[in-house]
Amino acid sequence: MQYTLEVIPLPVSDIDRARDFYRDKVGFHVDIDQEVMPGMRIVQLTPPGSGCSIALGDSIWEMAKGPRPAPGSYQGLQLCVADIKTARAELLERGLDVSEPIQYAPDDGATFMYFTDPDGNGWSIQEYRRRTTEPLHQVLAEVARQQ
């Protein structure tokens, strides 16, 4: 059995504000913004090129077992790009407050920049230049064929 990670519920205090932020400032595509069943509105957004989305909605947490995470409590969410300088320029043009890139080592995959959403959920953006010639879905498909 194969499993894919496709949706991450994200705790926010204002669904409309978060939708607008991720759509307008970060550039995510709004896949769903509707009441999927009575009293349950879901907003699902996907980063360009990603196979994984975020989901916003108050009722999401009522369906899950365990404690409800506080808005802004998620840290370490990560996006990957092939060119961090181009990504930063696009994000700044959209009005996102994103840090300068920080190169931790000269290796591919060792440069990051950071931002938070209006609630304080923390994101990093990792430059992974290899993705220009080897998109993750192709790498994983090749790995699966070899198994």
C-alpha positions in Angstrom: 0.0 0.0 0.0 1.3 3.4 -0.9 0.3 6.6 1.0 0.5 10.1 -0.2 0.5 13.2 2.0 -2.0 15.5 0.3 -3.7 17.8 2.8 -2.5 19.4 6.0 -5.1 21.1 8.1 -3.8 24.5 9.3 -5.1 26.2 12.5 -6.1 29.8 11.8 -8.3 32.3 13.7 -10.0 33.8 10.6 -10.6 31.6 7.5 -11.2 34.5 5.1 -8.1 36.4 6.2 -6.0 33.3 6.0 -7.4 32.4 2.5 -6.7 35.9 1.2 -3.2 35.8 2.7 -2.2 32.4 1.2 -3.9 33.3 -2.2 -2.8 36.9 -2.6 0.6 37.1 -0.7 2.0 33.6 -1.1 0.4 32.7 -4.4 -1.4 29.5 -3.5 -4.3 28.4 -5.7 -7.8 28.2 -4.1 -9.0 24.7 -4.9 -12.1 24.6 -2.7 -14.0 27.3 -0.8 -17.4 25.9 0.1 -19.6 24.4 2.6 -18.9 20.7 2.0 -21.7 19.6 4.3 -24.1 21.6 6.5 -22.1 23.7 8.9 -18.7 22.6 7.6 -16.9 25.1 5.4 -13.5 24.1 3.9 -11.0 26.2 2.1 -8.3 24.2 0.5 -5.3 25.9 -1.1 -2.4 24.4 -3.0 1.1 25.9 -3.7 1.9 26.1 -7.4 3.5 22.8 -8.5 2.7 21.0 -5.2 0.9 17.7 -4.6 0.0 18.7 -1.1 -2.5 21.3 0.0 -3.4 23.1 3.2 -7.0 23.1 4.5 -8.6 25.8 6.5 -11.9 25.3 8.4 -13.2 25.4 12.0 -15.1 22.0 11.8 -12.0 20.1 10.6 -10.8 20.0 14.2 -14.1 18.7 15.5 -13.8 15.6 13.3 -10.2 14.8 14.4 -9.4 13.0 17.6 -7.2 14.8 20.1 -6.7 18.4 21.1 -7.4 21.3 18.8 -4.2 23.2 17.9 -4.2 26.9 18.6 -4.0 29.3 15.6 -0.4 30.1 14.9 0.9 27.0 16.7 2.3 25.2 13.6 6.0 25.9 12.9 8.4 24.4 10.4 6.0 24.0 7.5 8.2 23.9 4.4 8.0 24.8 0.8 10.8 24.0 -1.8 11.8 26.1 -4.8 14.4 25.7 -7.5 15.5 29.4 -7.4 15.2 31.1 -4.0 16.1 34.6 -5.4 13.3 34.5 -8.0 10.9 33.1 -5.4 11.7 35.9 -3.0 11.3 38.6 -5.7 7.9 37.2 -6.6 6.8 37.0 -2.9 8.0 40.6 -2.2 6.1 41.8 -5.2 3.0 40.2 -3.8 3.6 42.1 -0.5 4.8 39.1 1.6 7.2 39.9 4.5 9.8 37.2 3.8 13.3 37.1 5.2 16.5 37.3 3.2 17.8 33.9 2.1 20.2 32.3 4.5 22.8 29.9 3.2 23.7 27.4 5.9 26.2 25.5 3.7 27.2 25.6 0.0 25.3 22.4 -0.7 22.1 22.3 -2.7 19.2 22.3 -0.2 21.0 24.4 2.4 19.5 27.8 1.6 16.3 28.9 3.4 14.1 32.0 3.9 11.2 32.4 6.3 7.8 33.9 6.7 4.8 33.7 9.0 1.0 33.9 8.3 -1.2 36.4 10.1 -1.7 34.0 13.0 2.0 33.2 13.4 2.1 29.8 11.7 5.8 29.6 10.6 7.0 28.6 7.2 10.4 28.1 5.6 11.2 28.1 1.9 14.1 25.8 0.9 16.1 26.3 -2.3 16.6 22.9 -3.9 18.1 23.6 -7.3 17.9 19.9 -8.3 14.1 20.3 -8.7 14.7 22.2 -11.9 15.8 19.1 -13.7 14.4 16.4 -11.3 10.9 17.3 -10.0 10.1 15.4 -6.8 7.3 13.3 -8.4 9.7 12.0 -11.1 12.3 11.2 -8.5 9.8 9.3 -6.4 8.3 7.5 -9.4 11.8 6.3 -10.3 12.5 5.1 -6.7 9.1 3.2 -6.8 10.0 1.5 -10.1 13.3 0.3 -8.6 11.6 -1.3 -5.6 
